[in-house]
Amino acid sequence: MITVPYLDKVFVNWFRPVAFDDAIDRLNYFYTASLICFFAIMVSAKQYVGTPIQCWMPTEFKGGWEQYAEDYCFIQNTFFIPFEEEIPNEDSDRTKAEIGYYQWVPIVLALQAIMFYMPSWLWATLHKFSGLDLTTAMTDAEKIAAAPSASEDRKKELSKLSLYLEECLEFSEQRRTPVRFLCFRFGRGLGSYMTSLYLLVKGLYVINILAQFYILNRFLGSSYSFWGIQTFVDLYNGREWMDSGVFPRVTLCDFKVRRLGNIHRYTVQCVLMINMFNEKIYLFIWFWFLFVAVVTAINFFYTLLYMSLALLREKSTRQWLKQAVEDEDKYRHKLTVRKFCHQALGPDGVLALRFIESHAGGIVARDVAAKMFNDYIKSLHQSSTKTTSPGILDDGAHESLYVPSKPHGGLMMPDYPTKVAH
């Protein structure tokens, strides 16, 4: 098969789903964009390969004259006048009744598909500036999921991915900023750049779907605020295009012919068969957009709430560590997990683990979180050993950080043995 160099690769890469997103993101940039592209190709085939318009010509038009008139009427705008009304004589009145959108349907559909894809492209491009490449992380997570349980390859890949996340999240430089339990601070240094960007992209999906409704109404020139619902009601009540003027099948076309120095104006009646397809396509698209708008808005507010409230992020972290940490001291264990969630993971780390869980499975996410938690406790133990002064006695009046005497003692990781630090 002969293909244009790089063109097929560019097209596939642009409209290929990525791993670091959720189902609603894919519904917008992949499924909806692909659906619109399919409709654009279908309309283009009918419009440029088939016969989109046929006109009833005067008897004196022979041969090429008829083809010329039909091509001219398709390129220029036709106008719609209901059958019970008289055709106006003034050109200005005919211009007001023009229908000029059917020629642009494939192009506008293609632009709409690009609009649905743009937020995903921004997310895939800009998230790397956080220092964490999610493509690399998801690739390693796939290797862990594919490797046999308790195998050496799985242990190596688990250690590799955990170390990569720790380096990107700057485990060695623990954040000394106050822990905010209601919301997170914005900024790369505070571990929330990627989360802030993701919430921005979610907001762009909402703005885009609302803009799509505005584009549809402006493009079709409809006076209906809720075009799809009102058009469906018209069809249900038997009020078709002859009355509403929406996607009319029969229109009128004016063109002029110069003969022997005189200009003759002809008005012919044309059948726009393409509008039969356009009506069904846009009616389906409108209700599809309505469905996408509802689920996208719900998903946006849920994600905003989840990533903004620290309690919800802590809950997810405890779920990932539920099988890995023994519950010997609930109070101190809760404090340790809280510090791990806010000081080590941060919003970006929690978001990365969510992507790993949705893409590679909950087992991989729990194992990665347990390995990172194990490394975090060991770093606290080493830091506590270096900074403790033998001349100062603990009078018990101050709260101390929960650091187990044996860093590995509270962790249950059967497939990742840890050496005892003496």
N, C-alpha and C positions, 0 to 999 in steps of 0.2 A: 504494500500500500504506500503510495507516494503522499507525503505530508509536507506542508510548508515548514521549513526549519524554525524551531523555537515556538511557533505559533500554537501548536497543539499543547505543548508543555505549559505555556503561559495560561491558556484557557483552562486546562485541568487544574493548575495550581490555584488559580483565582477562585474557582467555584468548587474546590474540594473542602469538605468539612475538616476542621482542626480538632485537636484533642482537648485543648484548654478552653472549653466553653460548656454551656449546658444545653438542654434540649430546646429551650425557647430561643436561644441564640441561633441554633441550627435551623429552627423553624423560620427565622427571619432571613438570614443571609444565604442559606443553602436551598431549602425546600421552596420557599416563596420566590426567591430569585430564579431558581431553575424552572418553576412553573410559569413565571412571566416570560422567560426566554422561550419556552416551548410555545406559548401563545404568539409571541412575536414572530417566530419562524413560521408557524401555521398561517398567520395572517399574511405574511410576506409571500408565501407560496401561492396563496389564493390571489393576492393583489398583483403580483408582478409576473406570475407564470400563467395563472388562469385568466378568467374574464371577469374583472371586477365590476364593469359597467356595460350596459347595453342601452342604446337610445333609439327612439322611434323617429326616423328621419323623413323629411319631405320626399315626395316621389321623384323630384328632379335630381336627388343625390344618387349618384351611381358609383360603384366600385370603391376607389380609394377615398372618395368624399365621405362616405359613411365612417370608415376607419379613422379618418382625420378628425371628424366631429366627435367621435367617442373618445379619442385620445385627448382632444382639447378639453372636453367636458370633465374628464377624470383629473387632468392636471389643474385646471381652474376649478373654482368652487361652484358647486351647484346650489340651488336654493329651493326651499320647501314651502309650498303654499297649499293649505288644505283644499280638498276637492270642492268643498262648498263655497269657497271664497274665490273672488275674481283675481286674476293675475294683475298686479299693479303695473301701470305704465311707466312710472318714474324709476330710473335706475337706482336711486337712493333707497327706495322701498324694497327693491329686489336685493340690494346689498345687505340690508338688515336681516333678511331671511336666509342668508347664505349659510351653508354647512361646509366648513372647511377642515374638519378634523380627520376624516376617514383616510386621507392620504398619509397622515403622519402617525397613524396608529402603531405600526411596527417600530418606528424610531422612538416614540414616547414610551412604549413598553420596554424597550431596551434600556432607556435612561432610568426608568423606574427600577428595573432589575439591578442596575449599578448602584442606585441609591440604597437599596436593601443590603448590598454587599459592603458599602463603604465603612460602616461602623466596625465590622469584623476585620477589615483591612487595617484600620487604625489601631485596633486592639492587638493584632498580630505583629504590627510594626513597632508600636511604641512601648509595649510591655517589656521589651528587652532592656530598656533604659533603666529599669529597676535593678539591673545586675543579675536577675534570675531569668534564664532562658527556659520557658516552659516547654518548648519543643524538645530540648535535651532531657528535661525531667520526665516528660511523658514517655519518651523513647526508652529511658532506663526503667521506668515503671512497667512498661510492656515486657521488657526482658525478665523482670522479676516474676511477673504473672505467668510467663510462658515457661520458666524454669521449673524443674521438678522440686517438690517440697523437700526441704532439708538437704539439698544438694549443695556442693561447693560453689557452683556457678551462681546459685541464688544468693548465697551468703556474700559473695563478692559483689554482685550487682546491688544488693541491699546496702552494703557498706559504702559502695561508690555513690549511690544516689543520696544516702543520708549525709555523707561528707559534702557532697555538692550543695545540698540545700543549706547545710550549716555554714558553709563558706559564703554563700550568697546572702544569707540572712544575718551574717556577721555574729555568729555565736560567741566568738572570742571577745567581741566588744559589746558587752552587755549594756543595754540601754538604761541610762540612769534617769530618764524622764519619769515624772510621776505617772503611775498607772491610772488610766481613765477608764472607769467601769461603765460609763454610759455611751461614750463614743470614742473614736480614735482621732489622733492628730494627723494632719495631712503632711506628707513629705517623705522623701526617699530615706533620709536618715532615721526616721521613726518607724520604718517598716510598713508604710501604708501607701507608697506611691502606686504600686500595682493595683491595690484594692481601690484607690481613688480613681484610677484610670478605668478600671472595670465598671465601676458605678457610673462613670461618665459615659462609657459605651452603652451601658444599659439605658441610660437616659436618652442617648441618641437614637436608639431603636424606637423608643416611645415617640420622640419628636418626628422621626421619619414616617412612622405609620400614620400619624395625624396629618402630616404634610401630604401623604398619598391621597387622602380623601379630598383635600383642597385641590390637588392637581387634577383629580378626576372631574370634579365639578367645574373647574375652570376650563379644562380641555374639552369637555363635552358641551359646554355652554348651557348647562341645565339650570333651570330656576329652582330645582328641588334642593333643599338643604341635605336631606337624606335620600340621595338619588336611588340607591339600590332598593330600599324599603318601599319608597313611593312608586318606583317602576314596577316592582313586584305586585303591589296593590293594584296598579293600573291593569296589569295583565290578568290578575285574578278577577277583576271586575269587568273584563272584556274590553277595556279601553286600550287599544293598541296604538301603533305608531301613527295611524291616520288621524287620530285625535290629539295625542300628546306631542307629536313631532320629534320624539326621541328615536334616533336611528331610523329615519324614514327610508323605505325601500324605493319609493317613487318620488323623484325630484324633477326640477326643471333646470334647463341650462340655456344660457344666452351665448351666442357667438356671432361674429360679423364676418361677412365675405365681401371682398371688393370685386366688382364686375364692371368693366368698361368705365372706370372712373367713379362709379357709384358704390356706396357701401350699403349692403343689405344685412339687416339683423334678423337672425332666426332664433326662435325659442322652441326647443325640442324637449320632449319628455323622456326621462331616463330611468332605468331600473338599476339601483345600487344593490346588487346581490351580496356584496361584501358586508353591508350593514346587517344582514341577517346573522352572520357570524359574529360581528362586532357586538351586537346586542347581547347575545348569549355569553360571550367571553367576558364582557365588562360586568354583566350581572353576576356571574360567578366570582369574578375578581373582587367586586365590592363586598360580597358577603364573606369571602375569604379574608379580606382585609379587616372586616369587622371582628372575625374570630381571632386573627392575629393581634389586633389592637387590644382586645380584652385580656388575653393570656399574657401578652407582653407587659401591659400595665401592672397586672397582678404580680408577675415575676419581678419586675423592677422594684416595687415597694417591698416585696418579701426579701429580696437580696439587700436592699438598702437597710432594712431593719436588722437582718442577720449580721451584716458586716459592721453595722454601727454600734449595736449593743454588745458590750463586752461579755455579758452574762451568757449570751447565746454562743459566742465563740468558745467560752470556757466549757459550756455543755458539750460541744462537739469534741473538744480536746479530751475531756474526761471519757467520752465514749470511745475514742480511739485508744486510750490508755487503760480502759476498763479491765481488759484481760492481761495486761502487762504489768500492772502495779498491784502489789498486795495491799489490802486495806487494814494495815496494822494500827494506824493512827489517822482517823478520818480528818481531824482538824488540821494537823500538820501536812498531811497528804494533800488536802484541798489548797493550802497555801502554796505548796510546791508546784502543783499543777497550774495554779493561777499565775505564779511568777514565770513558769515555763511558757504559758500561753501568751503573756503580754511582753515579757522581757526577751524571750528567745524567739518564739515563733512570730509574734506580731500579727497584724491583720494579713500581711502578705503570705506568711507561712501557713496560716489557717486556710487561706484561699487556695494555696498550692496543694495542700493535703486534700481539700475538697475535690479539686480537679483530678488528683490521683485516684481518689475513691470512686469517682464517677467513671473514670476511664479504664483503670486497671483493676478495680474491685476493692471491697472493704478490707480484705485480708492484707493486701499490699499496703494500703494506707495505714492500717494498725501496726504492721511490722515496721514501716518507716518511722511512724511517730514514736514507737517504743524505742527504736535504736537512737533516735534523736534525743529522747528524754533520758536515756541511759547516759549518753555523752554529756548532756547538760548537767546531770547530777554529779558526774565525775569531775566536770570543770568546776562546779561549786565546791566540791570536796577538796580539790587541789588548791583553789583560791582561799578557802577557809584555813587550810593547813599553813599556807604561807603567811597569812595576815594575822594569825592568832598569836598573841604575846604571852609567854609563860608567866610573866609577873602579874597578870591581871586575872583575878578570880571572878568567876561567874556567880553573882549573888542571887540569881534567879529573878531579879526585878525587871529584867529587860527581855523582850521576845527575841529569840535567836532563830536564824534561818534553819529550816529543816534540812539537815545534811546527814544521811545515814552513815553509820560507821563503816558499812560495807556498801559501796556504791551499787553493786550488782544485786544485793540481797533482795530488794523488793521487786525485781524485774523478772518476769517469766517469759523468756524468749528461747524456746526449745531449739529453734533452728539457727540461733546466733550465740554461740558460747562466748563468755566474757571471762578474761583472766582476772583473778583476785589481785587487787592492788595492795601490796604489803607496805 
